[in-house]
Amino acid sequence: MKQRLFRIVAAMAATSLATVGLVTTSALPSYAAGESYVALGDSYSSGTGTRAYIDDGTQCLRSVHAYASLTAAAKSYSLNFRACSGAVVADVTNGQLSALGSSTRYVTISIGGNDAGFTDVLTECALPAWASDCAGTVAAARNFISSTLPGRLSTLYAAIRTRAPGSKVVVVGYPKMFMGEDCNLATFFSPEDQTALNNAVVHINSVNATAAAAKGFTFVNPVSRFTGHAVCDSTEWINGYSSPQQESFHPNRLGHANGYTPLVSGVLTGASVNVTSEVLAKAQDGAAAQAKLQRTYADADRKIKPKVFRPPTKAVLEERAKERGIDFDAWWAETQRSGRA
C-alpha cells in the first residue's frame, strides 16, 4: 500500500512540474550505472594514435585511452567498444550494428574519413610539390564527400535508429590536423596543402552534421576544441608522422583526454567527464573484459585493416622525378642539406 501511494505521489509531482514548464521526463537524462553504451566507427573513435591497445585478436587498435572508454569508465556504463581502425560505412553496417539493441542507451560514431580515402590523400599531399597532385587528390575526395557519402550516411544512420530506437546518438566529427607549418622529417606538406586538407575536414564535418540532424542525432564538431593543438603546435593533440606509421595523423592521448572526452561526454550524457587518474585507472581495469568481449566479434573484425599513412620514399620520389623531368640527385642533395630527409 505504501509503495503504491509513493508511486502515485511521485507521478503527480512529475506531472505538476511538467505542467509549469520546469521539467519534462523526456529532458531528464539517465546516468544509471551499467547502462548500455555502444561505440561505433573508425580509428578516430577506436583510439588509434594513443600507442596502447587492448588484446582482442584484431587490428582494430582499440584503446582504453579513447574517449569512449574514458567516458564509460567515468560513468560506469556498460561499453561495447565496436569502433575499429580502418572501418568504412559498410564495415559499421555489416559488423558493428549487431551490438545495438532496444536497451542501448548511448551511441557514438565517427565515420566517413576512410570512405573518402583520407589516408591516401595525406600520403599524396606529403610528397614534395613537384611530385604531388595534392590539389587533384583533395578535389576528388571532396567530390566523393559531396556526391556519394551523404547517401551512405543517411542509410547507416537510419539503421542505427531502427536498431537502437531509444538511444542518444552522437555523431563525432574530425579535427583540423594542420596549423600551417610542417615540422616532420620526411614529409613535405606545403601551407597550401595544409589549408586544402583542413578545408576538406570542414567539408566532411558539414556533410556529416547534415546527415546526423536529418535523423535527429547530435553532431559534435571538435575543430574549435583542437585549435592550437594541431600537428606541429607546441602541444600536439594530433600525432604527426610517427613510428609505428599507424600512429600517424591520429589524436594522441592528450587529444582524447583533453579534446574529445570532455566535449563528447558533455553532449552525450549532459555532464562533461574530467579525465582524472582514477578515471584512467578504471578504464585500464576494464581492458581485459573489453578485450574478451571484442574477441567474440574477432572473425569479422579481422577483415578490417588499418589505413596506414605512407611517407615519401626515395624510390617513389626517384620514379616520379623521371616522369616529371626533375633532377632528382640535385633535389635530394639539397633536401639532405636542409635536414628534410
C-alpha positions as CSV (number, residue, x, y, z in Angstrom):
1,M,0.0,0.0,0.0
2,K,2.8,2.4,0.9
3,Q,4.7,1.6,-2.3
4,R,1.5,2.2,-4.4
5,L,0.9,5.5,-2.6
6,F,4.5,6.6,-3.2
7,R,4.2,5.9,-6.9
8,I,1.0,7.9,-7.2
9,V,2.5,10.9,-5.3
10,A,5.7,10.7,-7.5
11,A,3.7,10.7,-10.7
12,M,1.6,13.6,-9.5
13,A,4.7,15.6,-8.7
14,A,6.3,14.9,-12.1
15,T,3.1,15.9,-13.9
16,S,2.8,19.1,-11.9
17,L,6.4,20.1,-12.7
18,A,5.9,19.3,-16.4
19,T,2.8,21.4,-16.4
20,V,4.5,24.5,-15.2
21,G,7.4,24.0,-17.6
22,L,10.1,23.3,-15.1
23,V,10.9,19.8,-16.2
24,T,9.8,17.2,-18.6
25,T,10.6,13.5,-18.3
26,S,12.0,13.4,-21.8
27,A,14.5,16.1,-20.8
28,L,15.9,14.1,-17.9
29,P,19.0,12.1,-18.9
30,S,19.6,8.9,-17.0
31,Y,23.1,8.3,-15.5
32,A,22.4,4.9,-14.0
33,A,25.5,2.7,-13.7
34,G,25.5,-0.2,-16.1
35,E,23.6,1.5,-18.9
36,S,24.5,0.2,-22.4
37,Y,26.9,2.4,-24.4
38,V,27.9,1.2,-27.9
39,A,30.9,3.0,-29.6
40,L,30.8,2.6,-33.4
41,G,33.1,3.9,-36.1
42,D,36.6,4.2,-37.3
43,S,40.1,4.9,-35.9
44,Y,39.2,8.3,-34.5
45,S,36.8,6.5,-32.3
46,S,38.8,3.4,-31.6
47,G,41.8,5.4,-30.1
48,T,44.4,4.8,-32.8
49,G,47.2,7.1,-32.1
50,T,47.4,6.5,-28.3
51,R,50.0,3.8,-28.6
52,A,48.3,1.2,-26.3
53,Y,45.7,-1.2,-27.5
54,I,43.6,-4.0,-26.0
55,D,44.5,-7.5,-26.9
56,D,41.3,-8.5,-28.8
57,G,42.9,-10.6,-31.6
58,T,42.3,-7.9,-34.2
59,Q,44.0,-4.9,-35.8
60,C,41.2,-2.5,-34.7
61,L,43.6,-0.7,-32.4
62,R,41.1,-0.1,-29.6
63,S,42.5,1.8,-26.7
64,V,41.4,2.4,-23.1
65,H,42.7,5.9,-23.7
66,A,39.9,6.6,-26.3
67,Y,37.1,8.9,-25.4
68,A,34.5,6.1,-25.4
69,S,36.5,4.0,-22.9
70,L,37.2,7.0,-20.7
71,T,33.5,8.2,-20.7
72,A,32.2,4.7,-20.0
73,A,34.7,4.3,-17.1
74,A,33.8,7.7,-15.6
75,K,30.0,7.0,-15.8
76,S,30.2,3.3,-15.1
77,Y,28.4,2.5,-18.3
78,S,28.5,-1.0,-19.9
79,L,30.6,-0.4,-23.0
80,N,30.6,-2.4,-26.2
81,F,33.6,-0.9,-28.0
82,R,33.0,-1.8,-31.6
83,A,34.9,1.1,-33.3
84,C,37.7,-0.3,-35.5
85,S,40.6,1.3,-37.2
86,G,40.2,1.3,-41.0
87,A,36.4,1.0,-40.8
88,V,34.2,2.4,-43.6
89,V,30.4,2.8,-43.6
90,A,30.0,-0.8,-44.9
91,D,32.0,-2.2,-42.0
92,V,29.9,-0.5,-39.5
93,T,26.7,-1.7,-41.2
94,N,27.9,-5.3,-41.7
95,G,29.9,-5.8,-38.5
96,Q,29.2,-3.2,-35.8
97,L,25.5,-2.6,-35.8
98,S,24.8,-6.0,-34.3
99,A,25.9,-4.6,-31.0
100,L,22.9,-2.3,-30.9
101,G,19.5,-3.2,-29.4
102,S,16.4,-1.8,-27.8
103,S,18.2,-1.5,-24.5
104,T,21.1,0.6,-25.9
105,R,21.1,4.0,-24.1
106,Y,24.1,5.7,-25.7
107,V,25.8,5.5,-29.1
108,T,28.7,7.4,-30.5
109,I,30.2,7.2,-34.0
110,S,32.8,8.8,-36.2
111,I,32.7,7.6,-39.8
112,G,33.3,8.7,-43.4
113,G,37.0,9.6,-43.5
114,N,38.1,6.2,-44.7
115,D,35.3,6.1,-47.3
116,A,36.7,9.4,-48.7
117,G,40.2,8.0,-48.8
118,F,41.7,10.5,-46.4
119,T,44.8,8.3,-45.7
120,D,45.6,8.1,-49.4
121,V,45.0,11.9,-49.7
122,L,47.5,12.5,-46.9
123,T,50.0,10.2,-48.5
124,E,49.8,12.1,-51.8
125,C,49.9,15.5,-50.2
126,A,53.0,14.6,-48.1
127,L,55.1,14.4,-51.3
128,P,57.1,17.5,-52.4
129,A,55.2,19.8,-54.6
130,W,56.9,18.8,-57.8
131,A,56.0,15.1,-57.2
132,S,52.5,15.6,-55.9
133,D,49.0,16.1,-57.1
134,C,47.6,17.2,-53.8
135,A,45.1,19.6,-55.2
136,G,43.6,17.0,-57.6
137,T,43.5,14.3,-54.9
138,V,41.8,16.6,-52.4
139,A,39.3,17.7,-55.1
140,A,38.4,14.1,-55.8
141,A,37.9,13.4,-52.1
142,R,35.7,16.5,-51.8
143,N,33.6,15.4,-54.8
144,F,33.1,12.0,-53.2
145,I,32.1,13.6,-49.9
146,S,29.5,15.8,-51.7
147,S,28.1,13.2,-54.1
148,T,28.3,9.8,-52.6
149,L,28.9,10.0,-48.8
150,P,25.6,11.6,-47.9
151,G,23.6,8.6,-49.2
152,R,25.8,6.2,-47.3
153,L,25.5,8.2,-44.1
154,S,21.7,8.5,-44.4
155,T,21.3,4.8,-44.8
156,L,23.6,4.0,-41.9
157,Y,22.1,6.5,-39.5
158,A,18.6,5.2,-40.4
159,A,19.8,1.7,-39.5
160,I,21.2,2.9,-36.2
161,R,17.9,4.5,-35.2
162,T,16.0,1.3,-36.2
163,R,18.2,-0.9,-34.1
164,A,18.5,1.4,-31.1
165,P,15.3,3.4,-31.1
166,G,15.6,4.7,-27.6
167,S,19.2,5.7,-27.7
168,K,21.0,9.0,-27.5
169,V,23.2,9.1,-30.7
170,V,26.1,11.5,-31.0
171,V,28.0,11.7,-34.4
172,V,31.5,12.9,-33.8
173,G,33.5,14.9,-36.4
174,Y,37.1,15.2,-37.2
175,P,39.6,17.9,-36.1
176,K,41.7,20.0,-38.4
177,M,45.2,18.4,-38.5
178,F,47.4,21.2,-39.5
179,M,48.5,24.7,-38.4
180,G,50.4,25.9,-41.5
181,E,53.9,24.5,-40.9
182,D,55.4,21.1,-41.4
183,C,58.0,20.2,-38.7
184,N,58.1,16.5,-39.5
185,L,61.1,14.8,-41.1
186,A,60.3,13.2,-44.5
187,T,57.0,14.9,-45.2
188,F,56.6,18.0,-47.4
189,F,53.1,19.4,-46.7
190,S,53.1,23.0,-48.0
191,P,51.0,25.7,-46.3
192,E,48.6,25.5,-49.3
193,D,48.3,21.7,-48.9
194,Q,47.6,22.1,-45.3
195,T,44.8,24.6,-45.9
196,A,43.3,22.3,-48.5
197,L,43.3,19.4,-46.2
198,N,41.9,21.4,-43.3
199,N,39.1,22.6,-45.6
200,A,38.3,19.1,-46.6
201,V,37.8,18.2,-42.9
202,V,35.4,21.1,-42.6
203,H,33.6,19.8,-45.6
204,I,33.2,16.2,-44.3
205,N,32.1,17.6,-40.9
206,S,29.4,19.7,-42.6
207,V,28.1,16.7,-44.6
208,N,28.1,14.5,-41.5
209,A,26.3,17.2,-39.4
210,T,23.6,17.5,-42.0
211,A,23.1,13.7,-42.2
212,A,23.0,13.5,-38.4
213,A,20.5,16.2,-38.0
214,A,18.2,14.6,-40.6
215,K,17.9,11.6,-38.3
216,G,17.6,13.5,-35.0
217,F,21.1,12.8,-33.9
218,T,23.5,15.3,-32.4
219,F,26.7,16.3,-34.2
220,V,29.8,17.2,-32.2
221,N,32.4,19.3,-34.0
222,P,35.9,19.1,-32.5
223,V,37.5,21.7,-34.7
224,S,37.5,24.6,-32.1
225,R,38.5,22.4,-29.3
226,F,41.6,21.2,-31.1
227,T,42.6,24.7,-32.3
228,G,46.1,25.3,-31.1
229,H,46.8,21.6,-30.7
230,A,47.3,20.5,-34.3
231,V,50.4,18.7,-35.8
232,C,53.5,20.8,-35.1
233,D,51.7,23.0,-32.5
234,S,53.6,23.4,-29.2
235,T,51.3,21.0,-27.5
236,E,50.1,18.4,-30.1
237,W,46.9,16.6,-29.6
238,I,47.3,15.0,-33.0
239,N,50.4,13.0,-34.0
240,G,52.4,14.0,-37.0
241,Y,54.4,11.4,-39.0
242,S,55.1,8.7,-36.4
243,S,56.7,5.4,-35.8
244,P,54.9,3.0,-36.0
245,Q,53.3,4.6,-39.0
246,Q,49.8,3.5,-37.9
247,E,50.0,6.2,-35.2
248,S,50.5,9.0,-37.7
249,F,47.8,11.7,-38.1
250,H,45.5,10.5,-35.3
251,P,44.7,12.1,-31.9
252,N,47.1,11.1,-29.2
253,R,46.3,10.5,-25.5
254,L,46.0,14.2,-24.9
255,G,43.7,14.6,-27.9
256,H,41.3,12.0,-26.4
257,A,41.7,13.0,-22.7
258,N,41.6,16.8,-23.1
259,G,40.0,17.1,-26.5
260,Y,37.4,14.5,-27.4
261,T,36.4,13.2,-23.9
262,P,35.1,16.3,-22.2
263,L,33.5,17.5,-25.5
264,V,31.7,14.3,-26.5
265,S,30.8,13.2,-23.0
266,G,29.2,16.5,-22.2
267,V,26.9,16.2,-25.2
268,L,26.3,12.5,-24.8
269,T,25.4,12.4,-21.1
270,G,24.8,16.1,-20.1
271,A,27.9,16.2,-17.8
272,S,31.5,16.5,-19.2
273,V,34.0,13.9,-18.0
274,N,37.2,15.2,-16.4
275,V,39.8,12.5,-17.1
276,T,41.5,12.0,-13.7
277,S,44.0,9.3,-12.8
278,E,41.1,7.5,-11.2
279,V,39.1,7.5,-14.4
280,L,42.0,6.3,-16.4
281,A,42.8,3.5,-13.9
282,K,39.2,2.4,-14.1
283,A,39.3,2.3,-17.8
284,Q,42.5,0.3,-17.7
285,D,41.0,-2.1,-15.2
286,G,38.3,-2.9,-17.7
287,A,40.7,-3.7,-20.6
288,A,40.7,-7.4,-20.2
289,A,36.9,-7.7,-20.0
290,Q,36.6,-5.4,-23.1
291,A,39.1,-7.5,-25.0
292,K,37.3,-10.7,-24.2
293,L,34.0,-9.1,-25.4
294,Q,35.5,-7.9,-28.6
295,R,37.1,-11.3,-29.3
296,T,33.5,-12.6,-29.9
297,Y,33.5,-10.4,-33.0
298,A,37.1,-11.0,-34.0
299,D,36.4,-13.2,-37.1
300,A,34.6,-10.3,-38.7
301,D,36.8,-7.6,-37.4
302,R,40.0,-9.2,-38.7
303,K,38.7,-8.4,-42.2
304,I,39.2,-4.7,-41.5
305,K,42.7,-3.4,-41.8
306,P,44.0,0.0,-40.6
307,K,44.5,2.6,-43.2
308,V,48.2,3.5,-42.8
309,F,49.8,6.7,-43.9
310,R,52.8,6.0,-46.1
311,P,55.6,8.7,-46.1
312,P,57.5,9.5,-49.3
313,T,60.3,7.0,-50.0
314,K,63.4,7.7,-52.0
315,A,62.4,5.1,-54.6
316,V,59.0,6.6,-55.1
317,L,60.5,10.1,-55.5
318,E,63.1,8.9,-58.0
319,E,60.4,7.3,-60.1
320,R,58.3,10.5,-60.1
321,A,61.3,12.6,-60.8
322,K,61.9,10.6,-64.0
323,E,58.3,11.0,-65.0
324,R,58.4,14.8,-64.5
325,G,61.9,15.5,-65.8
326,I,63.3,16.6,-62.4
327,D,67.0,16.4,-61.5
328,F,66.5,14.1,-58.5
329,D,70.1,13.9,-57.4
330,A,70.3,17.7,-57.1
331,W,67.0,17.9,-55.3
332,W,68.0,15.0,-53.0
333,A,71.3,16.6,-52.1
334,E,69.6,20.0,-51.3
335,T,66.9,18.2,-49.2
336,Q,69.6,16.4,-47.2
337,R,71.5,19.7,-46.6
338,S,68.3,21.3,-45.3
339,G,67.6,18.4,-43.0
340,R,64.3,17.4,-44.6
341,A,65.3,13.9,-45.5
